Amino acid sequence: MSHVVTPEWPAGLRNYVEDYLAEDEPLLAARAAGQELGCVPIGPAGGATLQFLAATLRAKAVVEVGTGAGLSGVYLLRGMAPDGVLTSIDVQPEHQIAAKRAYAAGGFGPSRTRLIMGRALDVLPRLTDAAYDMVFVDAAKTEYPNYYEQGVRLLRPGGVIAFDNVLWRGRVANPADREQDTMALREVTRLVKDDDRLVPSLLPVGDGLLVAAKNT
């Protein structure tokens, strides 16, 4: 296996990437609410990537696993088609209450979102096969391999699945780290890479964003 040698990122470059697109007041408010609730939200560069992907797909139907306080949902909605609907799943009612405030502050009415409270692994099997343009996962890390199995089923051909936190603060790249979350994240990156139905890419934005397009 050949390796391309790339230079280490200079100090401050990651901040430059994260700050490239400044967050406005609705996004900043949702970020603050997420931090207060203890659900760490996606970084600005990751959020911008989600918006870009949703816009590229002209997405009308998106599933989000892990509502948080609505930050990633606002990013997704901003990229989606004007009549698109975001289905967001979370087990914590206070998260979805905060998300509703974030969506409203972002200018999105109730018809643009479908919030489902419950365990994602109970909800996802009830959703329709091949009916979604995009699936975004940012929830329990140990369940990522299971979310992968369900998420690929939900995607239409050409749809995209995305997983946040796949670098896990550098732990995934350290083979000595056998912690449960790390192992699950390492497993989902392998599953996505080895799936012939998918065209994957591992993006070093934020804490790592694994994306893959479904080609069949």
N, C-alpha and C positions, 0 to 999 in steps of 0.2 A: 504494500500500500504506500503510495507516495503522499507526502505532506507538503502543502504550500506554507512556507514560512512567512508569517506576517508580523509586522512590528507590534509591540505592546501599545495600547492606547495611551497617548500622553495624558498627563494629569489635566483634568478639566474637559476632555473631549466628550466623555459620556454625558456630562452636564450640558454641553453644547448641543448634543443630539436630543436630549430630553427637553431642552428649552427651546428647540427650533421653532415649534409652534406653541405660542403662549396660550394658556387656558383662560377662558373668559369667566365671568362671574358664576353662571350656572354650573360649570365644570368645577370651579374652585370650591363652591358650596357643597357639591356632591362629594368631592374629595375629602373635605373637612368632616362631613357627616360620616363617611366611611371610616375614617381614622378614629372618630369618637366612638363608633360602634365596635371597633376592633376588627373590621373586615377590610384588610389592606387592599386598596383599590389598585387597578392597573396604572402604570406610569403614563405620563403624557405621550411619550413616543409610541408605546404600545397602543394607547387609545387612538392616536392618530392613524396607526396601521389598521386598526379595526374599521375606522371610518373609511379609510382608503379601500379596503377590501369590500366593504358593503357597497360603496359607490361603484367600484369596478364591476361588481356582480349585478348592479342595479337591483339589489335584493328587495324582495317583497315579503319574504317569510324567513325569519331568523329565530333560532333557539339559543337561549343563553342559560347555561347551567351555573348558577350562582349569581343572584341578583345584586348582592351587596347593597350599597346605598344608591345605586342607579348610575354611577359614573360611566361604566362601560356601556350601559344601555343608552345613555345620551349620545355617546360617540357612535354607536351602531345606528341609532335612529337618524342621526345627522347624515350618515352615508346612504341610508336606505332610500328606496323610492318613496315619493310623497304619500302613497297609499299603502306602504309596507307596514306589517305588523310584527312586533317583537314579542315572542313568547319567552318569559323569563321565569325560572324555577328557583325557589329558595325555601329552605326549611324554617327560616327565622322570620316571624311576622314583622318584627321591628325593622328588618332590612327592607321588606317590601313597602312598609309605610314610608320610610325615608326615600325609597326609589320613586314612589308616586310623586313626592314633593320635587324630586330632581327632574322628573319628566315634565311636570307642569312648569317648572322654572325654565326649562329648555324650550318651552313652547309646543309640547306634544300633548295632545288631548288623550282622553281615556281610550278612544277607538284605535289608537296606534299601539297599544300594549295589551298583552294578556298575561297577567301575573298568576302563577300557580304556586300555591304553598304546599310543600311536601318534599319527601326525599326524591332526588332526581332519578334514582334507580327504580323507583316505583312509578314515576310520572313518564319518563322517556319511552318505556315500552308501549304506552298508550297513544303515542303520537304516530302520525301516518308515515309510512315508508316513502322515501324519495320525494318528499313534499316541501323540502326546505332548501333555501339557497345557501345558508350559512349556519354553522353551529359554533358557538364560542363557549369554552369551558374554563371556569375559574372557581373551583369549589374544592371539596375534600380531595387532597392529593392522592391518598391511598386508593381512591375510586377512579382515578383517571383511566386505567386500562378498561374498566367497565363502561365509562362514558365514551371511550373510543369506539367500542363495539356498537353501542346504540347510535352514536353520532353519525358514523359512516352510513348506517342503515337509513337514517333520516334524510341524507343529502341526495339531491337530484344530481344527475351527471353534470359535471362542471361546477358543482357547489364546493364550498371550502369549509374545512373544520380547523379551528384554532385552539391551542392550549396555552394558557399563561403560566408563568413561573417554572418553565421546564429546565432552567439552569439551576434553580433553587440555591441562589447565592453561591454558585460555584461548586456545590456539593455533588451534583450529578456527574460532573467530569472527574471526580475523585473516586477511583474504584475501591478505595479503602472504606468509604462511607457506606455502611450497610443499614442505615436508619430506614424505617419503614416508608416514610414519605419519599425519601431519595430513591429507594428501590422501585417504588411504583412509577415515579417520573422517568427513571431510566428505562423501565419496561415499556411505557407508552411511547417513548421516542423510538424504541426498537420496533414495536408493533407497527407504527406508522411508516417507518423506513422500509420494512419488509412487506408491506401490503401492496400487491401489484395493482390494486385499484386506485392507488393514491400517488400523487406527485408532490413530495414533501419539500419543505425548506425550514431550516432552523435559524431563526432571526435573533441576533444578539441585541435586541431592544429591551430595555428594562431588565427584568429578571429572566428573560428568555421567552420568546413566542414561537411555538412550533405551529406551522401552518401546512396544510395539505389540500390539494384540489382533487376531487373525485373524477377520474377520467373514464369511468364506465358506469 
